[in-house]
Amino acid sequence: MAVYNGERYMREAVDSILAQTFPDFEFIIVDDASTDSTPAILDSYNDPRLVRLRNEDNIGLTRSLIRGLTPARGEYIARMDADDVSLPERLERQVAYLDAHPEVGLVAAPFVFMDEAGNEKTVSRPPTDRCQLRAVLVRGNQFCHGVAMFRRACLDTVGGYRDAFRYAQDYDLWLRILERYEVACLDDVLYKYRVTFNSISVTKLAEQDAYHALARECARRRQVGIPEDFKPVEKVSETTGRPIQFIDRLRARKAMAEYNMIWGRTSLARYQVPAARQELLRAIRTFPLHGRAWFYLAASLLGPSLLRRIRPLYIRFRH
């Protein structure tokens, strides 16, 4: 786990690993030069399984992960993010699967989206059929980074994380593993992924998308036998100046509103109208120009009974 200024949620994340039903692990935490109370929180633990490293300067997630892997002694490597939660049987289930399937290099699992307060929203379920999973992974990342477990030998074979990928370093790694190993996803939810205004998927969505595209392009080049092209990804929103900062904030609000819209739409599909309206109103307050949020909010006014009648027609129209 790498952490930078993670005081708000880090104790919950650390505790979720230390409470695993599988006890035989080392928990390597790289503090990326945090300036909040993160160091003090880490100092409060006295568990011999916890291995703490600290960067003198902030070097970013990818390089921190590379540093954390250097002293790792385990046969398997599991990732964890500093604001998420691993369910108690996560490590046990993933270790058992890798033990039983030596041909698999990486195993993930379904995960729950949760909000800042830890309220569970929707479940993301990647395909469990290996052929189907392989097909969808080459088109886009299906895994939450923190729920992955992979073999150390597999990591060494493909070259590990690459610091050319400031974002989407996980997807670049998955694609390289996919070229040499089988990849699998378990059936049961084993992880909770927290979405906040500070999440990379919110604040750096444009950069993340650009690096995802770079990972796919590198994979395509490897497949046809031509050199990978690591030309720098354009810094979409990291320049300075008030106009750019305004656009940054606008992008982040739009990305956060998209999560609220999806959660509201999911509740509406379950005919949980009050919960749906709550999320859709949050989406509109966050980004008033979100057209689909307004559409689903209007649909919520129809009431559960009418929604049950209309929904089959809507699904037929969409398809």
C-alpha positions in Angstrom: 0.0 0.0 0.0 1.2 3.5 -0.8 -0.3 6.4 1.0 0.0 10.2 0.8 -1.9 12.3 3.4 -4.4 9.5 4.0 -5.2 10.3 7.6 -9.0 10.3 7.1 -9.5 6.7 6.0 -6.1 5.0 6.4 -6.7 3.4 9.8 -9.9 1.7 8.5 -7.9 0.4 5.5 -4.9 -0.8 7.6 -7.2 -2.5 10.1 -9.1 -4.3 7.4 -5.8 -6.0 6.4 -4.6 -6.8 9.9 -8.0 -8.4 10.6 -7.7 -10.9 7.6 -8.6 -14.5 8.2 -5.3 -15.4 6.4 -2.7 -14.3 8.9 0.6 -15.2 7.2 1.6 -12.0 5.4 3.8 -8.9 5.5 2.0 -5.6 5.1 4.4 -3.1 3.4 3.2 0.5 3.6 5.0 3.2 1.7 4.4 6.7 3.2 4.9 9.0 0.2 6.2 12.0 2.3 2.8 12.7 3.9 2.5 16.0 5.7 -0.7 15.2 7.8 -1.0 12.8 10.7 -0.4 9.7 8.5 3.1 9.0 10.1 1.6 9.3 13.6 -1.2 6.9 12.7 1.3 4.4 11.4 3.5 4.8 14.5 0.5 3.8 16.6 0.6 0.2 15.3 2.7 -2.5 16.9 1.9 -5.4 14.6 5.1 -7.2 13.5 3.6 -7.9 10.1 3.5 -4.2 9.3 6.6 -3.0 7.4 6.8 0.8 7.1 8.8 2.7 4.5 8.9 6.5 4.1 9.9 8.6 1.1 11.8 11.7 1.9 10.2 13.4 -1.1 6.8 12.9 -2.7 7.4 10.6 -5.7 3.9 9.5 -6.7 2.0 6.3 -6.6 3.8 4.3 -9.3 7.3 4.9 -7.9 6.1 4.3 -4.4 4.7 0.9 -5.4 7.9 0.0 -7.1 9.8 0.9 -4.0 7.4 -1.1 -1.8 7.9 -4.2 -4.0 11.7 -4.2 -3.5 11.7 -5.7 0.0 8.6 -7.9 -0.5 9.3 -11.5 0.3 6.0 -13.1 -0.4 5.2 -15.6 -3.1 2.1 -13.5 -3.9 1.6 -9.7 -4.0 -1.7 -8.2 -3.0 -2.5 -4.5 -3.5 -4.4 -2.3 -1.2 -5.4 1.4 -1.4 -5.3 3.7 1.6 -8.9 4.7 1.6 -10.5 1.4 0.8 -11.5 -1.7 2.8 -10.7 -5.4 2.2 -13.3 -7.8 3.5 -12.0 -10.3 6.1 -11.7 -13.3 3.8 -10.1 -11.5 0.9 -6.5 -12.7 1.2 -7.6 -16.3 2.2 -9.8 -16.6 -0.8 -7.3 -15.2 -3.3 -4.4 -17.2 -1.9 -6.4 -20.4 -2.1 -7.3 -19.7 -5.7 -3.7 -19.1 -6.8 -2.6 -22.2 -4.9 -5.2 -24.3 -6.8 -4.6 -22.7 -10.2 -0.9 -22.4 -11.0 -1.6 -21.3 -14.6 -3.2 -18.0 -13.3 -0.9 -15.1 -12.8 -3.5 -12.5 -11.5 -6.7 -12.9 -9.6 -9.2 -10.1 -8.8 -12.8 -10.1 -7.4 -16.0 -8.1 -7.6 -16.0 -4.9 -5.5 -18.5 -2.5 -3.9 -18.5 1.2 -4.6 -18.9 3.2 -1.4 -19.2 7.0 -0.8 -17.2 9.1 1.6 -19.2 8.0 4.6 -18.7 4.3 3.7 -22.3 3.8 2.5 -22.4 1.0 -0.1 -23.7 1.9 -3.5 -23.3 -0.4 -6.4 -21.3 -3.6 -7.1 -18.9 -3.9 -10.0 -18.8 -7.5 -11.3 -16.1 -8.3 -13.9 -16.7 -11.5 -15.9 -15.7 -14.7 -14.1 -15.4 -16.7 -17.4 -11.7 -16.4 -18.3 -12.3 -16.1 -22.1 -14.8 -13.4 -21.6 -12.6 -11.6 -19.0 -9.7 -11.7 -21.4 -11.8 -10.2 -24.2 -13.1 -7.3 -22.1 -9.8 -6.5 -20.4 -8.1 -5.7 -23.7 -10.8 -3.1 -24.3 -10.7 -1.5 -20.8 -9.7 -2.0 -17.2 -12.3 -4.1 -15.3 -10.4 -4.4 -12.0 -10.1 -2.1 -9.1 -6.4 -1.8 -8.5 -6.6 -2.5 -4.8 -8.4 -5.8 -5.1 -5.7 -7.5 -7.3 -3.4 -10.3 -6.2 -0.7 -11.6 -8.4 2.3 -13.9 -8.3 5.7 -12.4 -7.5 7.2 -14.6 -10.2 4.7 -13.3 -12.7 5.5 -9.7 -11.8 9.2 -10.3 -12.2 8.6 -12.0 -15.6 6.7 -9.1 -17.1 8.7 -6.4 -15.5 6.4 -5.0 -12.8 5.1 -1.5 -12.6 6.6 1.0 -15.1 7.3 4.5 -13.9 6.4 5.8 -17.4 2.8 5.3 -16.3 2.0 8.0 -13.7 -1.7 6.9 -13.9 -3.2 3.6 -15.1 -0.1 1.8 -14.0 -2.3 -1.1 -12.9 -3.9 -1.5 -16.4 -0.5 -1.4 -18.1 0.6 -4.2 -15.8 -2.6 -6.3 -16.3 -2.2 -6.1 -20.1 1.4 -7.4 -19.9 0.4 -10.2 -17.5 -2.5 -11.1 -19.9 0.1 -11.8 -22.6 1.8 -14.6 -20.7 -0.6 -15.8 -18.0 -4.2 -16.6 -17.4 -6.2 -14.0 -15.5 -9.2 -14.8 -13.2 -11.9 -13.1 -11.2 -13.6 -14.7 -8.2 -17.4 -14.8 -7.8 -17.8 -13.1 -4.4 -17.3 -9.4 -3.4 -14.1 -9.1 -1.4 -13.4 -5.4 -1.5 -14.9 -1.9 -1.0 -13.7 0.9 -3.2 -14.3 4.4 -1.9 -15.2 7.3 -4.2 -14.6 10.8 -3.0 -13.8 14.2 -4.5 -10.1 13.4 -3.9 -10.2 10.0 -5.8 -7.9 9.8 -8.8 -10.8 8.5 -10.8 -12.5 11.9 -10.1 -9.7 14.5 -9.9 -7.5 13.0 -12.6 -10.0 11.3 -14.9 -8.7 12.9 -18.1 -5.1 11.9 -17.3 -6.2 8.5 -16.3 -8.1 8.0 -19.6 -5.0 9.2 -21.5 -2.7 6.7 -19.8 -5.3 3.9 -20.4 -5.1 4.7 -24.1 -1.3 4.6 -23.9 -1.4 1.2 -22.2 -3.6 -0.2 -25.0 -1.4 1.3 -27.7 1.7 -0.2 -26.1 -0.1 -3.6 -26.0 -1.0 -3.3 -29.6 2.6 -2.5 -30.5 3.9 -5.5 -28.6 1.4 -7.8 -30.4 2.7 -6.7 -33.8 6.3 -6.7 -32.8 7.2 -3.0 -33.0 8.8 -1.0 -30.2 6.5 0.6 -27.7 6.2 4.4 -27.9 6.5 6.1 -24.5 6.1 9.7 -25.7 4.9 11.8 -22.8 1.2 11.8 -22.2 -0.2 15.3 -22.6 -0.8 16.9 -19.2 -4.5 17.5 -19.6 -5.1 19.3 -16.4 -1.8 19.9 -14.6 -0.9 23.2 -16.0 -1.3 26.4 -14.0 -3.5 29.5 -14.3 -7.0 30.3 -13.1 -8.8 29.2 -16.3 -7.1 25.8 -16.3 -7.8 25.4 -12.5 -11.5 26.2 -13.2 -11.6 23.6 -15.9 -9.9 21.1 -13.5 -12.6 21.7 -10.9 -15.4 21.5 -13.5 -14.0 18.1 -14.7 -13.8 16.8 -11.2 -17.4 17.8 -10.4 -18.6 16.2 -13.6 -16.8 13.0 -12.8 -18.2 12.9 -9.2 -21.7 13.6 -10.6 -21.4 10.7 -12.9 -20.8 8.3 -10.0 -23.9 9.8 -8.2 -25.9 9.4 -11.4 -24.9 5.8 -11.8 -25.8 5.1 -8.1 -29.1 6.8 -8.5 -29.9 5.0 -11.7 -29.1 1.6 -10.0 -31.5 2.5 -7.1 -34.1 3.4 -9.6 -33.8 0.1 -11.4 -34.5 -1.6 -8.1 -37.5 0.7 -7.6 -35.8 2.3 -4.5 -37.2 5.7 -5.5 -36.2 7.8 -2.4 -32.6 6.5 -2.5 -32.5 7.2 -6.3 -33.7 10.7 -5.9 -31.2 11.4 -3.2 -28.3 10.4 -5.4 -29.7 12.1 -8.5 -30.1 15.4 -6.6 -26.5 15.1 -5.4 -25.4 14.6 -9.0 -27.4 17.7 -10.1 -26.1 19.8 -7.2 -22.5 18.8 -8.0 -22.9 19.3 -11.8 -26.2 21.0 -12.8 -25.6 20.4 -16.5 -25.7 16.6 -16.1 -28.5 15.8 -18.6 -28.9 12.1 -17.7 -29.2 12.9 -14.0 -32.1 15.2 -14.8 -33.7 12.5 -17.0 -33.6 9.9 -14.3 -34.8 12.4 -11.7 -37.8 13.1 -13.9 -38.4 9.3 -14.2 -38.3 8.9 -10.4 -41.3 11.2 -10.2 -43.4 8.5 -11.9 -43.5 6.4 -8.8 -42.6 2.7 -8.4 -45.8 1.2 -9.9 -45.6 3.2 -13.1 -41.8 2.6 -13.3 -42.4 -1.2 -13.3 -44.7 -0.8 -16.3 -42.5 1.5 -18.3 -39.1 -0.1 -17.6 -39.5 -3.1 -19.9 -40.4 -0.7 -22.8 -37.3 1.4 -21.9 -35.0 -1.6 -21.9 -36.4 -2.8 -25.2 -35.9 0.7 -26.7 -32.3 0.9 -25.5 -31.5 -2.4 -27.2 
